[in-house]
Structure formats: C-alpha cells, structure tokens
Amino acid sequence: MKYTKLIILSLALCAFSGNEDKNTAVQLSFTNCQPGKGIIYLRVGNENDELIKTVKIDLSRTNDGYKLSNLAAGKYTIRCFQDLNGNERLDKNFMGIPTEPYGFANNPKIRFGPPSIQEQTFEIKGRKKLTIQMKH
C-alpha cells in the first residue's frame, strides 16, 4: 500500500511537470482589418513552418483579438487572412495578388511574394503581445 501511494504521487508529479513550459500565451490583435466582418483564419507553425494549429476568429462576435495559449516556449510563425466573402480561402486577382486582408507575424515588408519563414518567426518564453497589421 505504501508503494502504491508513492507510485501514484510520482505519476501525478510527472504529469504536472510536463506542463511547465506550456504556461505561455500570445495575445493577438489585428489592425487594418475590416472590423465586425468575416472570419480571420490563422495558421500557427513552428520555426520550420510545420503546422502546429489553425484557428478561426469570428469578427462578427469579437474585435478584441485572440489569445493563443498552451504553446510550449519556442519559435513560431503566424500567417493569417480575413475571409470577407465566406469562401474559406484567400481570394486573389488574376495576377495572384490577394484581394482580402492578410498578414504575418512580425509585420514584414511584402515584396514580390510572401515573406521568408525567418521574417515571420518570433519567439515566446512566457506571455507576449503581438499585433498583426493586415495588408490589402
């Protein structure tokens, strides 16, 4: 019985110790988007741009931004767009230029094509505020 309690206590400590670095959060806000209209589709990737999670933010319900939580400390990328017409994709004109608002973490300058992964990468170690300036 004594060993059973010790094993249960050890397992419980292991379960809680694995969540220590998940005490991170990123409070996102968006500028230059059309408030109260459409959905922002958010893609979160790791530093190699491998998909971590996708999020839909309904702007008809909130304009206060979004809190990304339960991410391990590390380096991440974010790219997003505001779907104004409800077709769940970023619309582009005949030249391939987006016709709906879009943005990236770190707000890199947009030249010809999307910014590099390095330009989009940011690091979190705890709590962080990040503002994404949507481009048109």
C-alpha positions as CSV (number, residue, x, y, z in Angstrom):
1,M,0.0,0.0,0.0
2,K,2.9,2.3,0.8
3,Y,4.4,1.8,-2.6
4,T,1.1,2.2,-4.4
5,K,0.8,5.7,-2.9
6,L,4.4,6.5,-3.8
7,I,3.8,5.4,-7.4
8,I,0.6,7.4,-7.7
9,L,2.3,10.5,-6.3
10,S,5.2,10.1,-8.7
11,L,2.9,9.7,-11.7
12,A,1.0,12.8,-10.7
13,L,4.2,14.9,-10.3
14,C,5.4,13.7,-13.8
15,A,2.0,14.7,-15.3
16,F,2.2,18.2,-13.9
17,S,5.9,18.8,-14.5
18,G,5.4,18.3,-18.3
19,N,3.1,21.3,-18.5
20,E,5.6,23.9,-17.0
21,D,6.8,25.3,-20.3
22,K,3.2,25.3,-21.7
23,N,2.5,28.3,-19.5
24,T,2.9,30.6,-22.4
25,A,0.4,32.7,-24.3
26,V,0.3,35.2,-27.1
27,Q,-2.3,37.9,-27.1
28,L,-3.0,38.7,-30.7
29,S,-4.5,41.9,-32.1
30,F,-5.2,42.9,-35.7
31,T,-5.0,46.3,-37.3
32,N,-6.2,47.4,-40.8
33,C,-8.8,44.6,-41.0
34,Q,-12.5,45.2,-41.6
35,P,-14.0,45.1,-38.1
36,G,-17.1,43.1,-37.4
37,K,-16.9,41.4,-40.8
38,G,-15.9,37.9,-41.8
39,I,-13.5,35.4,-40.2
40,I,-9.8,35.6,-39.7
41,Y,-8.1,32.3,-40.5
42,L,-4.9,31.9,-38.5
43,R,-2.2,29.4,-39.2
44,V,0.4,28.8,-36.5
45,G,3.6,27.0,-37.4
46,N,6.9,26.1,-35.7
47,E,10.2,27.6,-36.7
48,N,10.4,25.2,-39.6
49,D,6.9,26.3,-40.6
50,E,5.4,22.9,-39.8
51,L,1.7,23.3,-38.9
52,I,1.0,23.5,-35.1
53,K,-2.6,24.7,-35.2
54,T,-5.2,26.6,-37.1
55,V,-7.7,28.9,-35.6
56,K,-10.9,30.7,-36.9
57,I,-11.7,34.0,-35.3
58,D,-15.2,35.2,-36.0
59,L,-15.0,39.0,-36.2
60,S,-18.8,39.3,-36.0
61,R,-18.5,38.2,-32.4
62,T,-15.3,39.9,-31.3
63,N,-12.9,42.7,-32.3
64,D,-10.8,42.2,-29.2
65,G,-8.2,39.9,-30.8
66,Y,-7.5,36.4,-29.8
67,K,-5.4,34.7,-27.1
68,L,-3.2,31.7,-28.3
69,S,-2.5,29.6,-25.2
70,N,-0.9,26.3,-24.3
71,L,2.0,26.7,-26.6
72,A,5.4,25.5,-25.5
73,A,8.2,28.1,-25.2
74,G,9.9,28.3,-28.6
75,K,9.9,29.9,-32.0
76,Y,6.7,30.2,-34.1
77,T,5.3,31.6,-37.3
78,I,1.9,33.1,-37.9
79,R,0.1,33.9,-41.1
80,C,-3.5,34.9,-41.5
81,F,-6.2,36.3,-43.7
82,Q,-9.6,37.8,-43.3
83,D,-12.2,36.0,-45.3
84,L,-14.7,38.6,-46.2
85,N,-17.0,36.6,-48.5
86,G,-17.2,33.3,-46.6
87,N,-15.5,31.0,-49.1
88,E,-12.8,29.9,-46.6
89,R,-9.8,30.9,-48.8
90,L,-7.7,33.9,-49.6
91,D,-9.0,35.4,-52.8
92,K,-6.5,36.8,-55.3
93,N,-6.8,38.7,-58.5
94,F,-5.7,37.5,-61.9
95,M,-2.1,38.4,-61.1
96,G,-2.1,36.4,-57.9
97,I,-2.3,39.5,-55.6
98,P,-4.6,39.0,-52.6
99,T,-7.8,40.9,-52.7
100,E,-8.7,40.2,-49.0
101,P,-6.7,41.5,-45.9
102,Y,-3.8,39.3,-44.9
103,G,-0.9,39.4,-42.5
104,F,2.1,37.8,-40.9
105,A,3.8,37.7,-37.5
106,N,6.5,40.5,-37.2
107,N,4.7,42.5,-39.9
108,P,7.5,42.0,-42.6
109,K,7.6,44.1,-45.7
110,I,5.8,42.4,-48.6
111,R,7.8,42.5,-51.8
112,F,7.1,40.0,-54.6
113,G,5.5,37.0,-52.9
114,P,5.2,36.0,-49.2
115,P,8.0,36.9,-46.7
116,S,10.5,34.3,-45.8
117,I,10.0,32.0,-42.8
118,Q,12.8,33.8,-40.9
119,E,11.0,37.1,-41.4
120,Q,7.8,35.6,-39.9
121,T,9.4,33.8,-36.9
122,F,9.1,35.1,-33.4
123,E,10.0,33.6,-30.0
124,I,7.8,33.2,-26.9
125,K,9.1,32.4,-23.5
126,G,6.1,33.4,-21.4
127,R,3.3,35.9,-22.2
128,K,3.6,38.0,-25.3
129,K,1.5,40.6,-27.1
130,L,1.6,40.6,-30.9
131,T,-0.1,43.0,-33.3
132,I,-0.5,41.9,-36.9
133,Q,-1.0,44.7,-39.4
134,M,-3.3,43.3,-42.1
135,K,-2.3,44.3,-45.6
136,H,-4.8,44.9,-48.5
